Structures are given as structure tokens and as C-alpha cells.
């Protein structure tokens, strides 16, 4: 079984929001949003070549995956802009559902991270916008 197939199987069985693997080691999270990805970036951990499975991935998450250097991303739900970001950066991507954009938790509009990333194209710029937004959400 390929790493991605095994990852998707474990991801679904565990009910995680995020799971990454290099085929030998697994990193998991039940946290919602992009915070776990920002923490991984901040850790300095080398995840180049790893595989990721995500419950919901928008453009901001896609940019963070690009910065992390993962080789392949699976998302149960993926936004159109996330799909474009991953494909344009050469990251393999698979998904169950593609949606125009990720909605906020109340279902009334764009997810805050979709909002901050919508007019940006460079992953580094998106990361900076995500950090600003996360600081605003925790203040």
C-alpha cells in the first residue's frame, strides 16, 4: 500500500483534522484551522517529501503546505484556490470535494483564513497574513 493510501486510511479511522507521514512516522492533530500547520512551520521540522491529509484545506492551508515542502496533500474538502495553489507549486493533490471557498464556522461567509489569503499569491505573504490574523483572533 502506498504511503498516501495508508495515510488516508489512518486519517479516516482516527477522526483527525490533520495527519502527516513520511511512511515511518505519523504526526496528528485534532485542532481546527491552520494553527497546527503554523506550529509545524515554527518548529523548523523538515517535512519535505512528507504526505499530508487534511479535513478542510483552503488557500491559506495550501500555502502553508507549500512552505512545509510536503510532496502530496489529500483533503476531504478543498477550496478551488487551494487546488490552484498546490498545483501551481507542483504539489500533488487529491480530494473528495472541491468547493468555491471555505466558509466560516457560522456559515455566513468566507473562512477568516480564506479572507486574508484571497488577494495574495505568494506563500510567504499568505503566512504573514495568517500570523497577523491569528494574533487578532487570540487577542
Secondary structure, 3 states (H helix, E strand, C coil): CCHHHHHHHHHHHHCCCEEEECCCCEEEECCCCCHHHHHHHHHCCCCCCCEEEEEEECHHHHHHHHHHCCCEEEEEEEEHHHHHHHHHCCCEEEEEEEECCCECCCCCCECHHHHHHCCCCCHHHHHHHHHHHHHHHHC
